[in-house]
Amino acid sequence: MNTLDRYTIAYKDLSIGVHRISMQVDDAFFKAFDNSQITSGTGSVEIELTKSESMLHLSIEIDSKIGVECDRCLEEVIIPVEYEATLIVRFSDVSEEFDGDIMWLTPAEDQLELAQYIYESIYLELPYQRVHEEDENGNLSCNTEMLEHFKIVTEEEFETIATKGDTSSIDGNDWSKLQGLKDKMTQK
Ligand SMILES: [Zn+2]
């Protein structure tokens, strides 16, 4: 059984009326998507599905904790993601694009696959900036070792390198020529 099959509803087996369906998302769920920026995650997906003759009406509530790479230190940061939406499923012989609100199925399709929908709903709720939050002292709780590692040179180190560069990278001969040139220019 595919990891994502758990997020499929065999709606044709359901009676007309209201049904409550609970699903859980976990690390395996997020790993099933290629190139996912989500590194881990746990959460619940609560669905109230109302089936009528012509359509399905789904009220979906997602409550999750999602792990993504921190923009500053690249360590994992856990971000709470909550999502609430209504999804309408209609049936048509002509396959139509999902516009975010209405999903279309052909009458031949007897299953409603929600894995992609759930994944994208969570993904789109993630904040643009993903960083470890500040602790009570106002320090970012990032991995400081990682931060040090990324900081190639501090400003102070840069100054030292720049100062040394004036003399050590030019040998004595070049240096005197340069000095001579400089003297000529200032004489003008
Ligand atoms: Zn961080």
Backbone and ligand atoms as CSV (ligand in chain L), in Angstrom:
chain,resi,resn,atom,element,x,y,z
A,1,MET,N,N,0.841,-1.200,0.000
A,1,MET,CA,C,0.000,0.000,0.000
A,1,MET,C,C,0.879,1.255,0.000
A,2,ASN,N,N,0.579,2.139,-0.883
A,2,ASN,CA,C,1.299,3.404,-0.989
A,2,ASN,C,C,1.024,4.264,0.256
A,3,THR,N,N,2.051,5.009,0.687
A,3,THR,CA,C,1.917,5.869,1.873
A,3,THR,C,C,0.730,6.817,1.751
A,4,LEU,N,N,0.496,7.291,0.531
A,4,LEU,CA,C,-0.526,8.316,0.339
A,4,LEU,C,C,-1.938,7.757,0.148
A,5,ASP,N,N,-2.050,6.439,0.046
A,5,ASP,CA,C,-3.381,5.837,-0.113
A,5,ASP,C,C,-4.280,6.076,1.095
A,6,ARG,N,N,-3.659,6.297,2.233
A,6,ARG,CA,C,-4.418,6.556,3.462
A,6,ARG,C,C,-5.218,7.851,3.372
A,7,TYR,N,N,-4.838,8.710,2.427
A,7,TYR,CA,C,-5.490,10.015,2.318
A,7,TYR,C,C,-6.500,10.038,1.173
A,8,THR,N,N,-6.997,8.869,0.880
A,8,THR,CA,C,-7.976,8.719,-0.186
A,8,THR,C,C,-9.315,8.293,0.426
A,9,ILE,N,N,-10.376,8.939,-0.030
A,9,ILE,CA,C,-11.707,8.600,0.484
A,9,ILE,C,C,-12.496,7.874,-0.611
A,10,ALA,N,N,-12.919,6.672,-0.287
A,10,ALA,CA,C,-13.750,5.914,-1.223
A,10,ALA,C,C,-15.193,6.409,-1.047
A,11,TYR,N,N,-15.449,7.564,-1.634
A,11,TYR,CA,C,-16.713,8.264,-1.350
A,11,TYR,C,C,-17.946,7.529,-1.876
A,12,LYS,N,N,-17.749,6.693,-2.882
A,12,LYS,CA,C,-18.925,5.998,-3.445
A,12,LYS,C,C,-19.528,5.015,-2.446
A,13,ASP,N,N,-18.695,4.560,-1.521
A,13,ASP,CA,C,-19.183,3.633,-0.499
A,13,ASP,C,C,-19.947,4.348,0.615
A,14,LEU,N,N,-19.827,5.679,0.649
A,14,LEU,CA,C,-20.481,6.427,1.729
A,14,LEU,C,C,-21.953,6.689,1.406
A,15,SER,N,N,-22.760,6.693,2.451
A,15,SER,CA,C,-24.193,6.975,2.261
A,15,SER,C,C,-24.387,8.485,2.109
A,16,ILE,N,N,-25.523,8.886,1.580
A,16,ILE,CA,C,-25.871,10.308,1.493
A,16,ILE,C,C,-25.974,10.821,2.924
A,17,GLY,N,N,-25.334,11.961,3.184
A,17,GLY,CA,C,-25.374,12.504,4.544
A,17,GLY,C,C,-24.011,12.953,5.013
A,18,VAL,N,N,-23.894,13.135,6.320
A,18,VAL,CA,C,-22.663,13.696,6.894
A,18,VAL,C,C,-21.765,12.594,7.459
A,19,HIS,N,N,-20.494,12.703,7.154
A,19,HIS,CA,C,-19.514,11.716,7.644
A,19,HIS,C,C,-18.311,12.453,8.219
A,20,ARG,N,N,-17.822,11.928,9.318
A,20,ARG,CA,C,-16.603,12.512,9.895
A,20,ARG,C,C,-15.431,11.587,9.650
A,21,ILE,N,N,-14.377,12.166,9.113
A,21,ILE,CA,C,-13.195,11.364,8.774
A,21,ILE,C,C,-11.966,12.022,9.398
A,22,SER,N,N,-11.171,11.217,10.092
A,22,SER,CA,C,-9.937,11.732,10.697
A,22,SER,C,C,-8.734,11.103,10.017
A,23,MET,N,N,-7.742,11.938,9.759
A,23,MET,CA,C,-6.498,11.446,9.168
A,23,MET,C,C,-5.344,12.031,9.968
A,24,GLN,N,N,-4.221,11.372,9.909
A,24,GLN,CA,C,-3.017,11.873,10.568
A,24,GLN,C,C,-1.933,12.070,9.515
A,25,VAL,N,N,-1.240,13.206,9.613
A,25,VAL,CA,C,-0.066,13.357,8.749
A,25,VAL,C,C,1.176,13.132,9.604
A,26,ASP,N,N,2.212,12.568,8.997
A,26,ASP,CA,C,3.435,12.259,9.730
A,26,ASP,C,C,4.642,12.423,8.792
A,27,ASP,N,N,5.823,12.082,9.304
A,27,ASP,CA,C,7.048,12.238,8.505
A,27,ASP,C,C,6.955,11.488,7.174
A,28,ALA,N,N,6.390,10.282,7.227
A,28,ALA,CA,C,6.287,9.454,6.013
A,28,ALA,C,C,5.436,10.155,4.954
A,29,PHE,N,N,4.397,10.843,5.401
A,29,PHE,CA,C,3.533,11.583,4.481
A,29,PHE,C,C,4.347,12.648,3.744
A,30,PHE,N,N,5.090,13.455,4.494
A,30,PHE,CA,C,5.832,14.557,3.867
A,30,PHE,C,C,6.994,14.048,3.006
A,31,LYS,N,N,7.557,12.922,3.401
A,31,LYS,CA,C,8.671,12.348,2.630
A,31,LYS,C,C,8.197,11.813,1.279
A,32,ALA,N,N,6.898,11.560,1.157
A,32,ALA,CA,C,6.365,10.997,-0.084
A,32,ALA,C,C,6.336,12.018,-1.214
A,33,PHE,N,N,6.557,13.306,-0.870
A,33,PHE,CA,C,6.554,14.342,-1.898
A,33,PHE,C,C,7.986,14.694,-2.277
A,34,ASP,N,N,8.258,14.711,-3.575
A,34,ASP,CA,C,9.602,14.998,-4.061
A,34,ASP,C,C,9.979,16.447,-3.793
A,35,ASN,N,N,11.255,16.658,-3.533
A,35,ASN,CA,C,11.801,17.999,-3.327
A,35,ASN,C,C,11.048,18.805,-2.269
A,36,SER,N,N,10.512,18.091,-1.290
A,36,SER,CA,C,9.753,18.787,-0.263
A,36,SER,C,C,10.675,19.599,0.628
A,37,GLN,N,N,10.293,20.842,0.882
A,37,GLN,CA,C,11.068,21.661,1.815
A,37,GLN,C,C,10.670,21.340,3.251
A,38,ILE,N,N,9.630,20.528,3.380
A,38,ILE,CA,C,9.184,20.114,4.710
A,38,ILE,C,C,10.013,18.898,5.122
A,39,THR,N,N,10.731,19.036,6.232
A,39,THR,CA,C,11.647,17.974,6.652
A,39,THR,C,C,10.993,16.983,7.608
A,40,SER,N,N,9.964,17.429,8.302
A,40,SER,CA,C,9.241,16.527,9.195
A,40,SER,C,C,7.876,17.148,9.473
A,41,GLY,N,N,7.028,16.375,10.120
A,41,GLY,CA,C,5.721,16.948,10.439
A,41,GLY,C,C,4.798,15.949,11.105
A,42,THR,N,N,3.960,16.473,11.967
A,42,THR,CA,C,2.908,15.643,12.566
A,42,THR,C,C,1.663,16.507,12.636
A,43,GLY,N,N,0.534,15.856,12.568
A,43,GLY,CA,C,-0.679,16.642,12.680
A,43,GLY,C,C,-1.921,15.844,12.382
A,44,SER,N,N,-3.042,16.494,12.626
A,44,SER,CA,C,-4.316,15.833,12.379
A,44,SER,C,C,-5.093,16.570,11.301
A,45,VAL,N,N,-5.834,15.822,10.545
A,45,VAL,CA,C,-6.703,16.378,9.511
A,45,VAL,C,C,-8.107,15.884,9.826
A,46,GLU,N,N,-8.982,16.822,10.188
A,46,GLU,CA,C,-10.362,16.459,10.521
A,46,GLU,C,C,-11.260,16.913,9.377
A,47,ILE,N,N,-12.026,15.976,8.868
A,47,ILE,CA,C,-12.872,16.279,7.714
A,47,ILE,C,C,-14.326,15.971,8.047
A,48,GLU,N,N,-15.186,16.940,7.731
A,48,GLU,CA,C,-16.622,16.683,7.808
A,48,GLU,C,C,-17.111,16.671,6.373
A,49,LEU,N,N,-17.445,15.508,5.922
A,49,LEU,CA,C,-17.830,15.333,4.523
A,49,LEU,C,C,-19.345,15.166,4.421
A,50,THR,N,N,-19.963,16.040,3.643
A,50,THR,CA,C,-21.394,15.911,3.404
A,50,THR,C,C,-21.588,15.450,1.976
A,51,LYS,N,N,-22.180,14.287,1.860
A,51,LYS,CA,C,-22.397,13.741,0.523
A,51,LYS,C,C,-23.838,13.973,0.097
A,52,SER,N,N,-24.001,14.533,-1.088
A,52,SER,CA,C,-25.344,14.656,-1.662
A,52,SER,C,C,-25.304,13.950,-3.017
A,53,GLU,N,N,-26.420,13.948,-3.718
A,53,GLU,CA,C,-26.483,13.246,-5.010
A,53,GLU,C,C,-25.490,13.819,-6.018
A,54,SER,N,N,-25.346,15.145,-5.973
A,54,SER,CA,C,-24.579,15.788,-7.036
A,54,SER,C,C,-23.187,16.255,-6.658
A,55,MET,N,N,-22.916,16.295,-5.368
A,55,MET,CA,C,-21.605,16.825,-4.959
A,55,MET,C,C,-21.174,16.355,-3.583
A,56,LEU,N,N,-19.920,16.669,-3.270
A,56,LEU,CA,C,-19.390,16.427,-1.931
A,56,LEU,C,C,-18.988,17.783,-1.363
A,57,HIS,N,N,-19.317,17.999,-0.109
A,57,HIS,CA,C,-18.927,19.234,0.562
A,57,HIS,C,C,-18.039,18.830,1.730
A,58,LEU,N,N,-16.805,19.326,1.732
A,58,LEU,CA,C,-15.874,18.949,2.793
A,58,LEU,C,C,-15.435,20.168,3.600
A,59,SER,N,N,-15.623,20.086,4.910
A,59,SER,CA,C,-15.034,21.090,5.797
A,59,SER,C,C,-13.772,20.463,6.355
A,60,ILE,N,N,-12.658,21.116,6.093
A,60,ILE,CA,C,-11.371,20.513,6.447
A,60,ILE,C,C,-10.636,21.373,7.472
A,61,GLU,N,N,-10.165,20.726,8.508
A,61,GLU,CA,C,-9.383,21.421,9.535
A,61,GLU,C,C,-8.082,20.669,9.737
A,62,ILE,N,N,-6.995,21.402,9.565
A,62,ILE,CA,C,-5.679,20.779,9.768
A,62,ILE,C,C,-4.989,21.474,10.935
A,63,ASP,N,N,-4.470,20.676,11.821
A,63,ASP,CA,C,-3.720,21.192,12.971
A,63,ASP,C,C,-2.384,20.445,12.980
A,64,SER,N,N,-1.298,21.164,12.683
A,64,SER,CA,C,-0.044,20.430,12.517
A,64,SER,C,C,1.173,21.193,13.025
A,65,LYS,N,N,2.240,20.455,13.214
A,65,LYS,CA,C,3.542,21.045,13.550
A,65,LYS,C,C,4.508,20.594,12.459
A,66,ILE,N,N,5.055,21.575,11.751
A,66,ILE,CA,C,5.833,21.283,10.546
A,66,ILE,C,C,7.302,21.665,10.728
A,67,GLY,N,N,8.178,20.761,10.359
A,67,GLY,CA,C,9.613,21.026,10.438
A,67,GLY,C,C,10.163,21.488,9.102
A,68,VAL,N,N,10.819,22.656,9.114
A,68,VAL,CA,C,11.469,23.170,7.904
A,68,VAL,C,C,12.858,23.670,8.279
A,69,GLU,N,N,13.685,23.913,7.276
A,69,GLU,CA,C,15.028,24.413,7.507
A,69,GLU,C,C,14.966,25.876,7.939
A,70,CYS,N,N,15.683,26.198,8.984
A,70,CYS,CA,C,15.747,27.584,9.455
A,70,CYS,C,C,16.548,28.409,8.442
A,71,ASP,N,N,16.044,29.596,8.096
A,71,ASP,CA,C,16.709,30.450,7.112
A,71,ASP,C,C,18.084,30.918,7.594
A,72,ARG,N,N,18.256,30.996,8.906
A,72,ARG,CA,C,19.520,31.509,9.455
A,72,ARG,C,C,20.555,30.422,9.680
A,73,CYS,N,N,20.156,29.345,10.389
A,73,CYS,CA,C,21.166,28.359,10.803
A,73,CYS,C,C,21.029,27.015,10.089
A,74,LEU,N,N,20.021,26.868,9.272
A,74,LEU,CA,C,19.774,25.646,8.486
A,74,LEU,C,C,19.393,24.414,9.313
A,75,GLU,N,N,19.311,24.577,10.634
A,75,GLU,CA,C,18.818,23.485,11.473
A,75,GLU,C,C,17.294,23.478,11.350
A,76,GLU,N,N,16.709,22.379,11.764
A,76,GLU,CA,C,15.255,22.296,11.651
A,76,GLU,C,C,14.559,23.217,12.661
A,77,VAL,N,N,13.547,23.903,12.192
A,77,VAL,CA,C,12.715,24.715,13.079
A,77,VAL,C,C,11.278,24.205,12.917
A,78,ILE,N,N,10.582,24.044,14.055
A,78,ILE,CA,C,9.213,23.517,14.024
A,78,ILE,C,C,8.227,24.683,14.027
A,79,ILE,N,N,7.359,24.700,13.035
A,79,ILE,CA,C,6.394,25.787,12.890
A,79,ILE,C,C,4.970,25.224,12.979
A,80,PRO,N,N,4.145,25.767,13.864
A,80,PRO,CA,C,2.759,25.299,13.923
A,80,PRO,C,C,1.978,25.795,12.712
A,81,VAL,N,N,1.264,24.914,12.076
A,81,VAL,CA,C,0.464,25.298,10.909
A,81,VAL,C,C,-0.974,24.834,11.113
A,82,GLU,N,N,-1.872,25.802,11.095
A,82,GLU,CA,C,-3.299,25.486,11.188
A,82,GLU,C,C,-3.960,25.917,9.892
A,83,TYR,N,N,-4.921,25.152,9.484
A,83,TYR,CA,C,-5.559,25.423,8.198
A,83,TYR,C,C,-7.024,25.017,8.287
A,84,GLU,N,N,-7.878,25.855,7.746
A,84,GLU,CA,C,-9.313,25.569,7.738
A,84,GLU,C,C,-9.858,25.974,6.389
A,85,ALA,N,N,-10.576,25.089,5.751
A,85,ALA,CA,C,-11.112,25.442,4.440
A,85,ALA,C,C,-12.291,24.561,4.076
A,86,THR,N,N,-12.984,25.006,3.065
A,86,THR,CA,C,-14.085,24.239,2.515
A,86,THR,C,C,-13.687,23.778,1.128
A,87,LEU,N,N,-13.934,22.539,0.848
A,87,LEU,CA,C,-13.613,21.990,-0.468
A,87,LEU,C,C,-14.886,21.373,-1.052
A,88,ILE,N,N,-15.191,21.781,-2.265
A,88,ILE,CA,C,-16.359,21.246,-2.958
A,88,ILE,C,C,-15.878,20.284,-4.046
A,89,VAL,N,N,-16.487,19.156,-4.113
A,89,VAL,CA,C,-16.144,18.208,-5.176
A,89,VAL,C,C,-17.376,18.013,-6.054
A,90,ARG,N,N,-17.191,18.288,-7.335
A,90,ARG,CA,C,-18.281,18.124,-8.294
A,90,ARG,C,C,-17.868,17.105,-9.344
A,91,PHE,N,N,-18.847,16.663,-10.077
A,91,PHE,CA,C,-18.587,15.614,-11.062
A,91,PHE,C,C,-18.866,16.114,-12.471
A,92,SER,N,N,-17.946,15.774,-13.350
A,92,SER,CA,C,-18.119,16.196,-14.737
A,92,SER,C,C,-17.380,15.217,-15.636
A,93,ASP,N,N,-17.927,14.977,-16.822
A,93,ASP,CA,C,-17.250,14.102,-17.782
A,93,ASP,C,C,-16.017,14.777,-18.349
A,94,VAL,N,N,-16.086,16.110,-18.366
A,94,VAL,CA,C,-14.960,16.882,-18.869
A,94,VAL,C,C,-14.046,17.156,-17.678
A,95,SER,N,N,-12.788,16.808,-17.810
A,95,SER,CA,C,-11.891,17.054,-16.678
A,95,SER,C,C,-11.555,18.534,-16.608
A,96,GLU,N,N,-11.802,19.127,-15.452
A,96,GLU,CA,C,-11.547,20.552,-15.282
A,96,GLU,C,C,-10.490,20.752,-14.211
A,97,GLU,N,N,-9.796,21.878,-14.305
A,97,GLU,CA,C,-8.723,22.192,-13.370
A,97,GLU,C,C,-9.271,22.501,-11.984
A,98,PHE,N,N,-8.550,22.057,-10.973
A,98,PHE,CA,C,-8.880,22.398,-9.595
A,98,PHE,C,C,-8.496,23.857,-9.371
A,99,ASP,N,N,-9.475,24.686,-8.984
A,99,ASP,CA,C,-9.197,26.118,-8.849
A,99,ASP,C,C,-8.947,26.526,-7.396
A,100,GLY,N,N,-8.782,25.554,-6.523
A,100,GLY,CA,C,-8.539,25.881,-5.120
A,100,GLY,C,C,-9.786,25.728,-4.273
A,101,ASP,N,N,-10.953,25.809,-4.894
A,101,ASP,CA,C,-12.207,25.661,-4.157
A,101,ASP,C,C,-13.012,24.459,-4.634
A,102,ILE,N,N,-13.047,24.280,-5.928
A,102,ILE,CA,C,-13.845,23.192,-6.486
A,102,ILE,C,C,-12.939,22.179,-7.176
A,103,MET,N,N,-13.067,20.933,-6.738
A,103,MET,CA,C,-12.293,19.860,-7.327
A,103,MET,C,C,-13.264,19.052,-8.194
A,104,TRP,N,N,-12.793,18.681,-9.354
A,104,TRP,CA,C,-13.671,17.960,-10.270
A,104,TRP,C,C,-13.246,16.501,-10.408
A,105,LEU,N,N,-14.213,15.630,-10.384
A,105,LEU,CA,C,-13.952,14.217,-10.634
A,105,LEU,C,C,-14.856,13.775,-11.774
A,106,THR,N,N,-14.375,12.808,-12.520
A,106,THR,CA,C,-15.258,12.239,-13.535
A,106,THR,C,C,-16.113,11.179,-12.830
A,107,PRO,N,N,-17.306,10.915,-13.336
A,107,PRO,CA,C,-18.176,9.931,-12.663
A,107,PRO,C,C,-17.498,8.554,-12.520
A,108,ALA,N,N,-16.503,8.295,-13.353
A,108,ALA,CA,C,-15.830,7.002,-13.291
A,108,ALA,C,C,-14.877,6.895,-12.089
A,109,GLU,N,N,-14.419,8.040,-11.612
A,109,GLU,CA,C,-13.484,8.027,-10.473
A,109,GLU,C,C,-14.274,7.778,-9.186
A,110,ASP,N,N,-13.961,6.685,-8.511
A,110,ASP,CA,C,-14.747,6.400,-7.308
A,110,ASP,C,C,-14.000,6.728,-6.025
A,111,GLN,N,N,-12.831,7.384,-6.187
A,111,GLN,CA,C,-12.064,7.762,-5.001
A,111,GLN,C,C,-11.670,9.228,-5.060
A,112,LEU,N,N,-11.668,9.820,-3.883
A,112,LEU,CA,C,-11.250,11.216,-3.769
A,112,LEU,C,C,-9.879,11.221,-3.104
A,113,GLU,N,N,-8.855,11.593,-3.874
A,113,GLU,CA,C,-7.484,11.601,-3.345
A,113,GLU,C,C,-7.182,12.965,-2.747
A,114,LEU,N,N,-6.858,12.985,-1.477
A,114,LEU,CA,C,-6.641,14.266,-0.800
A,114,LEU,C,C,-5.189,14.552,-0.429
A,115,ALA,N,N,-4.291,13.605,-0.672
A,115,ALA,CA,C,-2.891,13.771,-0.246
A,115,ALA,C,C,-2.277,15.064,-0.770
A,116,GLN,N,N,-2.379,15.285,-2.067
A,116,GLN,CA,C,-1.806,16.480,-2.683
A,116,GLN,C,C,-2.441,17.748,-2.117
A,117,TYR,N,N,-3.764,17.682,-1.957
A,117,TYR,CA,C,-4.502,18.832,-1.421
A,117,TYR,C,C,-4.018,19.169,-0.010
A,118,ILE,N,N,-3.887,18.163,0.820
A,118,ILE,CA,C,-3.452,18.369,2.209
A,118,ILE,C,C,-2.027,18.926,2.228
A,119,TYR,N,N,-1.173,18.322,1.426
A,119,TYR,CA,C,0.228,18.761,1.388
A,119,TYR,C,C,0.327,20.231,0.975
A,120,GLU,N,N,-0.345,20.566,-0.107
A,120,GLU,CA,C,-0.261,21.936,-0.617
A,120,GLU,C,C,-0.886,22.945,0.339
A,121,SER,N,N,-1.982,22.539,0.987
A,121,SER,CA,C,-2.639,23.432,1.941
A,121,SER,C,C,-1.689,23.775,3.080
A,122,ILE,N,N,-0.980,22.790,3.584
A,122,ILE,CA,C,-0.015,23.006,4.670
A,122,ILE,C,C,1.155,23.842,4.155
A,123,TYR,N,N,1.664,23.447,3.013
A,123,TYR,CA,C,2.835,24.116,2.444
A,123,TYR,C,C,2.593,25.614,2.239
A,124,LEU,N,N,1.404,25.937,1.713
A,124,LEU,CA,C,1.096,27.333,1.419
A,124,LEU,C,C,0.857,28.156,2.681
A,125,GLU,N,N,0.612,27.494,3.798
A,125,GLU,CA,C,0.403,28.198,5.066
A,125,GLU,C,C,1.721,28.526,5.763
A,126,LEU,N,N,2.807,27.935,5.289
A,126,LEU,CA,C,4.099,28.179,5.940
A,126,LEU,C,C,4.490,29.643,5.760
A,127,PRO,N,N,5.051,30.251,6.801
A,127,PRO,CA,C,5.443,31.656,6.666
A,127,PRO,C,C,6.594,31.811,5.677
A,128,TYR,N,N,6.702,32.993,5.100
A,128,TYR,CA,C,7.770,33.264,4.141
A,128,TYR,C,C,9.125,33.174,4.842
A,129,GLN,N,N,9.190,33.758,6.031
A,129,GLN,CA,C,10.437,33.710,6.788
A,129,GLN,C,C,10.349,32.607,7.835
A,130,ARG,N,N,11.303,31.693,7.801
A,130,ARG,CA,C,11.273,30.557,8.709
A,130,ARG,C,C,12.540,30.544,9.551
A,131,VAL,N,N,12.429,31.084,10.748
A,131,VAL,CA,C,13.601,31.156,11.619
A,131,VAL,C,C,13.237,30.728,13.034
A,132,HIS,N,N,14.242,30.284,13.782
A,132,HIS,CA,C,14.044,29.968,15.188
A,132,HIS,C,C,13.645,31.250,15.911
A,133,GLU,N,N,12.724,31.121,16.823
A,133,GLU,CA,C,12.248,32.319,17.515
A,133,GLU,C,C,13.233,32.750,18.594
A,134,GLU,N,N,13.033,33.980,19.059
A,134,GLU,CA,C,13.884,34.501,20.131
A,134,GLU,C,C,13.507,33.855,21.455
A,135,ASP,N,N,14.500,33.642,22.313
A,135,ASP,CA,C,14.195,33.152,23.651
A,135,ASP,C,C,13.841,34.344,24.534
A,136,GLU,N,N,13.665,34.107,25.846
A,136,GLU,CA,C,13.213,35.197,26.726
A,136,GLU,C,C,14.255,36.317,26.850
A,137,ASN,N,N,15.523,36.022,26.504
A,137,ASN,CA,C,16.562,37.045,26.573
A,137,ASN,C,C,16.720,37.802,25.251
A,138,GLY,N,N,15.867,37.494,24.315
A,138,GLY,CA,C,15.933,38.184,23.030
A,138,GLY,C,C,16.955,37.583,22.083
A,139,ASN,N,N,17.545,36.430,22.465
A,139,ASN,CA,C,18.500,35.770,21.565
A,139,ASN,C,C,17.755,34.790,20.673
A,140,LEU,N,N,18.156,34.741,19.444
A,140,LEU,CA,C,17.561,33.757,18.549
A,140,LEU,C,C,18.052,32.389,18.984
A,141,SER,N,N,17.144,31.433,19.071
A,141,SER,CA,C,17.561,30.111,19.538
A,141,SER,C,C,18.064,29.256,18.377
A,142,CYS,N,N,18.848,29.884,17.525
A,142,CYS,CA,C,19.454,29.169,16.418
A,142,CYS,C,C,20.661,28.378,16.908
A,143,ASN,N,N,21.085,27.443,16.120
A,143,ASN,CA,C,22.288,26.682,16.422
A,143,ASN,C,C,23.494,27.601,16.202
A,144,THR,N,N,24.114,28.040,17.308
A,144,THR,CA,C,25.190,29.041,17.199
A,144,THR,C,C,26.428,28.476,16.510
A,145,GLU,N,N,26.688,27.179,16.701
A,145,GLU,CA,C,27.833,26.559,16.030
A,145,GLU,C,C,27.681,26.661,14.513
A,146,MET,N,N,26.451,26.406,14.062
A,146,MET,CA,C,26.171,26.481,12.632
A,146,MET,C,C,26.355,27.923,12.148
A,147,LEU,N,N,25.883,28.863,12.947
A,147,LEU,CA,C,25.987,30.277,12.551
A,147,LEU,C,C,27.450,30.685,12.409
A,148,GLU,N,N,28.285,30.252,13.372
A,148,GLU,CA,C,29.718,30.560,13.324
A,148,GLU,C,C,30.328,30.001,12.047
A,149,HIS,N,N,29.899,28.780,11.735
A,149,HIS,CA,C,30.406,28.075,10.577
A,149,HIS,C,C,30.140,28.851,9.278
A,150,PHE,N,N,28.970,29.480,9.201
A,150,PHE,CA,C,28.591,30.192,7.977
A,150,PHE,C,C,29.254,31.555,7.869
A,151,LYS,N,N,29.599,32.106,9.050
A,151,LYS,CA,C,30.203,33.419,9.052
A,151,LYS,C,C,31.658,33.249,8.626
A,152,ILE,N,N,31.998,33.525,7.406
A,152,ILE,CA,C,33.340,33.235,6.890
A,152,ILE,C,C,34.373,34.152,7.537
A,153,VAL,N,N,34.154,35.417,7.495
A,153,VAL,CA,C,35.034,36.356,8.200
A,153,VAL,C,C,34.190,37.380,8.943
A,154,THR,N,N,34.636,37.726,10.118
A,154,THR,CA,C,33.965,38.800,10.839
A,154,THR,C,C,34.488,40.118,10.285
A,155,GLU,N,N,33.884,41.197,10.665
A,155,GLU,CA,C,34.303,42.511,10.179
A,155,GLU,C,C,35.742,42.805,10.614
A,156,GLU,N,N,36.039,42.409,11.858
A,156,GLU,CA,C,37.373,42.651,12.417
A,156,GLU,C,C,38.429,41.883,11.625
A,157,GLU,N,N,38.119,40.607,11.328
A,157,GLU,CA,C,39.039,39.781,10.559
A,157,GLU,C,C,39.264,40.373,9.170
A,158,PHE,N,N,38.185,40.891,8.622
A,158,PHE,CA,C,38.266,41.479,7.286
A,158,PHE,C,C,39.219,42.672,7.265
A,159,GLU,N,N,39.102,43.514,8.312
A,159,GLU,CA,C,39.986,44.689,8.447
A,159,GLU,C,C,41.433,44.244,8.458
A,160,THR,N,N,41.717,43.190,9.246
A,160,THR,CA,C,43.079,42.677,9.384
A,160,THR,C,C,43.603,42.194,8.033
A,161,ILE,N,N,42.788,41.444,7.343
A,161,ILE,CA,C,43.176,40.919,6.037
A,161,ILE,C,C,43.433,42.060,5.060
A,162,ALA,N,N,42.563,43.067,5.076
A,162,ALA,CA,C,42.673,44.201,4.163
A,162,ALA,C,C,43.952,44.992,4.423
A,163,THR,N,N,44.287,45.172,5.701
A,163,THR,CA,C,45.481,45.922,6.061
A,163,THR,C,C,46.732,45.163,5.634
A,164,LYS,N,N,46.768,43.870,5.937
A,164,LYS,CA,C,47.893,43.019,5.564
A,164,LYS,C,C,48.063,43.017,4.044
A,165,GLY,N,N,46.934,42.966,3.366
A,165,GLY,CA,C,46.929,42.866,1.911
A,165,GLY,C,C,47.730,43.977,1.244
A,166,ASP,N,N,47.751,45.145,1.853
A,166,ASP,CA,C,48.472,46.292,1.289
A,166,ASP,C,C,49.945,46.012,1.111
A,167,THR,N,N,50.515,45.279,2.039
A,167,THR,CA,C,51.961,45.082,2.001
A,167,THR,C,C,52.370,43.662,1.626
A,168,SER,N,N,51.730,42.685,2.239
A,168,SER,CA,C,52.229,41.323,2.095
A,168,SER,C,C,51.964,40.713,0.721
A,169,SER,N,N,50.943,41.191,0.023
A,169,SER,CA,C,50.636,40.567,-1.259
A,169,SER,C,C,51.455,41.183,-2.395
A,170,ILE,N,N,52.147,42.260,-2.101
A,170,ILE,CA,C,52.981,42.908,-3.123
A,170,ILE,C,C,54.429,42.762,-2.663
A,171,ASP,N,N,55.320,42.278,-3.550
A,171,ASP,CA,C,56.713,42.119,-3.080
A,171,ASP,C,C,57.425,43.474,-3.087
A,172,GLY,N,N,58.584,43.509,-2.484
A,172,GLY,CA,C,59.298,44.769,-2.252
A,172,GLY,C,C,59.515,45.589,-3.509
A,173,ASN,N,N,59.868,44.912,-4.622
A,173,ASN,CA,C,60.155,45.588,-5.870
A,173,ASN,C,C,58.925,46.332,-6.399
A,174,ASP,N,N,57.803,45.574,-6.451
A,174,ASP,CA,C,56.546,46.168,-6.914
A,174,ASP,C,C,56.142,47.336,-6.022
A,175,TRP,N,N,56.384,47.130,-4.783
A,175,TRP,CA,C,55.975,48.125,-3.793
A,175,TRP,C,C,56.704,49.449,-4.038
A,176,SER,N,N,58.016,49.357,-4.341
A,176,SER,CA,C,58.771,50.603,-4.559
A,176,SER,C,C,58.337,51.284,-5.863
A,177,LYS,N,N,58.027,50.441,-6.870
A,177,LYS,CA,C,57.524,51.002,-8.144
A,177,LYS,C,C,56.225,51.760,-7.907
A,178,LEU,N,N,55.357,51.106,-7.137
A,178,LEU,CA,C,54.069,51.711,-6.822
A,178,LEU,C,C,54.262,53.021,-6.079
A,179,GLN,N,N,55.206,52.950,-5.155
A,179,GLN,CA,C,55.470,54.130,-4.337
A,179,GLN,C,C,55.967,55.270,-5.233
A,180,GLY,N,N,56.848,54.893,-6.209
A,180,GLY,CA,C,57.382,55.872,-7.145
A,180,GLY,C,C,56.282,56.496,-7.992
A,181,LEU,N,N,55.383,55.677,-8.446
A,181,LEU,CA,C,54.254,56.108,-9.245
A,181,LEU,C,C,53.387,57.085,-8.463
A,182,LYS,N,N,53.191,56.706,-7.202
A,182,LYS,CA,C,52.340,57.504,-6.332
A,182,LYS,C,C,52.988,58.893,-6.139
A,183,ASP,N,N,54.346,58.872,-5.965
A,183,ASP,CA,C,55.055,60.131,-5.771
A,183,ASP,C,C,54.940,61.034,-6.987
A,184,LYS,N,N,55.101,60.402,-8.199
A,184,LYS,CA,C,54.961,61.163,-9.443
A,184,LYS,C,C,53.617,61.844,-9.536
A,185,MET,N,N,52.593,61.048,-9.194
A,185,MET,CA,C,51.207,61.552,-9.315
A,185,MET,C,C,50.965,62.718,-8.376
A,186,THR,N,N,51.535,62.608,-7.184
A,186,THR,CA,C,51.268,63.667,-6.206
A,186,THR,C,C,52.075,64.923,-6.542
A,187,GLN,N,N,53.194,64.730,-7.306
A,187,GLN,CA,C,54.010,65.886,-7.678
A,187,GLN,C,C,53.276,66.781,-8.675
A,188,LYS,N,N,52.468,66.128,-9.548
A,188,LYS,CA,C,51.756,66.870,-10.584
A,188,LYS,C,C,50.823,67.940,-10.035
L,1,ZN,ZN,ZN,17.897,28.788,13.357
